Amino acid sequence: MDRVRTLLETPKRPERMWPVVGAAVLLAISALTFATAMILAPPLTSEHIAHQRGVD
């Protein structure tokens, strides 16, 4: 009887990992892009550059 029940059960499909891997890759690429932009961006200044150099 157990064998009949196992044969009548609908086969379970294995879960696909591609959506999870795709989301992780997208998150990693965006994190690296933002980190690169932060490194390459010029520093912010709160005062005018000519004021720091003493130029009037």
Buried (B, 14 or more C-beta within 10 A) or exposed (E): EEEEEEEEEEEEEEEEEEEEEEEEEEEEEEEEEEEEEEEEEEEEEEEEEEEEEEEE
